[in-house]
Structures are given as C-alpha cells and as structure tokens.
Amino acid sequence: MNILYLCLGVTLFVFTILDIVKTALSSNGGGMITNQVTRGVWKAFFLTSGKNGRSNLLRYAGPAILVSILFTWIVALWGGLFLVLLYEEGSIVNSKTMASASALEKLYYAGFTLSTLGVGDFIAPGIIWRIVTDVAAFAGLVFITTSITYFVPVLSAVSLQSKLSLYINGMGKTPQQILINSWNGQDFSALFDNASDLCQLLMHHTLHHHSYPVIHYFHNNQPDRSIAPSIALLHEAYQLLANAVPKEAVGNQLMMNMLGTALDAYLDTVKGSFLKNPSPKESAPVPDLQLLEEKGIPLLDKDAVRHTFKVDLQQRRKVMTAILEMDGWSWKDVYQPK
C-alpha cells in the first residue's frame, strides 16, 4: 500500500509540473489538467446561464476559470507531496518530541513546504526526506510563482480581444452596414485604409488564442464587445465583398487576401482547439442584399450569390455558426443586433 502512495504521489506531482510548464511556459496551449478544468468550469457557467450570451453570469466565467486552474495546480502539487510523505511512517517527525507525524500533520507539512513558509515545528529526519523536502520547496517556489505570473499575459490577451471587438463594431453594426460605410461610390478604399491594423489585431488574437486557449472563455455579455459575434460580423462582411461584389468594385485585392488569410487562420485555430466536429443547431442565413442595392453598390447575380452562401460556403459558415452557439450567440446578433 505504501509503494502505491509513493507512485501516485510522484505521478501526480510530476504530471502537475508538466501541465504548468505546457500551459504557462510554452506557446502550445494548455495542458491536460488545465483544459479539463477550463472546460468543466465554463460548462457549469454556460448551463447555469441558460446558454444565453447576454447573461451577466458569463462575465465571471473567465476569472473563475483562472482561479480554478491556479487552485487545481496548488492542490495537485500539495496532494502529490502529501502522498509521497505517506510512503514511510517516519518520513516527517515532530521537531521537539521526534515522534512520527500523523497523516494530518504530514498534510500540513506538505503545505508549508510548498509555500516555503518553513515554520519548523515538523522536520524530515533522514537525508533522503530532507532532499525530497528541498526539491518540493524549490518546485513550489518556482511553479506556484510561474502559475500566478501566467495571469499577466492572459489578461493582456483578453484586453486585445476586447479591443478587436470594438474595432470591428466601430466599422458597422451589421455586415451590410460595414460595406455601406466603406463605399465611396467607386470602391471600398475606406475599409482597406484600416485593413492593415485590423489584420494585425486579428492575427495577434489568433496567436494568443493558440497560446492561451483560456481567453476563449472570457465573455462579454454585450454583442458589440464580445469576440465571437464580432468576428462573425467581420467574416460575413468579407464574404459579401468576396462573393457578392464584382472584383473591380472591391479594389485592393492585396488587403482582401490578407484579411482572408487572417480569418482562415482564426477559424483553423478555433476549430482545431474547440470544434473537432462542429454540429450547430442553427443554419447560417443568406445575407439580404436589398440595402446594398439601394445604396448603389454594384452586385453580382443574386441567385449566384445565394448559391455561394448556401452551398460553397456551407462548411465554413457551419464552423462560424458553431463558434457563435458555443458562446451563447446566434446569427440574429450579427445581422439583427439590438
């Protein structure tokens, strides 16, 4: 039984350290423990909110996830060291009486060792256990500190996410409105004047999404400040330009290619991390072209445009629909914002 405690303790301790390293010190996303905790906490908040993106409750999901991750890491390290100490009855003794510590006292010793508190009322009598204590203390100092500093780049990425949402919605509240606001009677140069900054923001967000997947669960209950409907808004405006407007009227094809590449990278990242098999309940609507027509924007054949959005872009927009739904939104929040 004692050897089982040792094996479980070492496994838990090492596995937790690897999870911290992968999550906080690499650019490859979260570790297994982190991902499970993140999804579990988000699911609890999402179900409690009634899967409603406008719920105030979802605003607290992101901070709750960060606290839960930190708490899980600390408890796992603490539990791992505690199990290792249970391997031998005399691994820890009372510094005054030299009596073997009880299980509860070993739990206390493991906690103050990891926190480097070093009270000294219990000690490790043998050289092997003193080395174990030293290793645990250094690990606690390094990895718990690393865990806390992990919050800084995550919150910075969340701030950029909010900036991107506001930037997109500043161009228009619907995809059609973005095109109308950009149209100067000849082309959409007003849109492309800002496209470079927009592409950079979107690419940075995509890279942050890959490095810190937890930002996906930082939610704003206002559609114009929430990242999912904002990127859906930009995506649909881009698709209207690419598939409903003649190329000669679009203008800057270089910027169109850059924007398309940035959107592709975002969708690939989200699909790879969160949507292995997207199966949304809603179908993406075909954009209404009437308002664009009334504003004198040249358009391609309506039947051809409808076919493109219904058939050619079906899989792509299916992924976009799933992104909206997993954040509590729908296409109404994109095409008919309140």
Secondary structure, DSSP 8 states (H G I E B T S, - for coil): -HHHHHHHHHHHHHHHHHHHHHHHS-SS---HHHHHHHHHHHHHHHHHTTS-TT-GGGGGHHHHHHHHHHHHHHHHHHHHHHHHHTTSTTSSEETTT--B--HHHHHHHHHHHHTT----SEE--SHHHHHHHHHHHHHIIIIIHHHHHTHHHHHHHHHHHHHHHHHHHHH-SSHHHHHHHH--SS--HHHHHTHHHHHHHHHHHHHHHHH-GGGGG---SSGGG-HHHHHHHHHHHHHHHHHHS-HHHH--HHHHHHHHHHHHHHHHHHHHHH-SS---SS-------HHHHHTT-----HHHHHHIIIIITHHHHHHHHHHHHTTT--THHHHS--
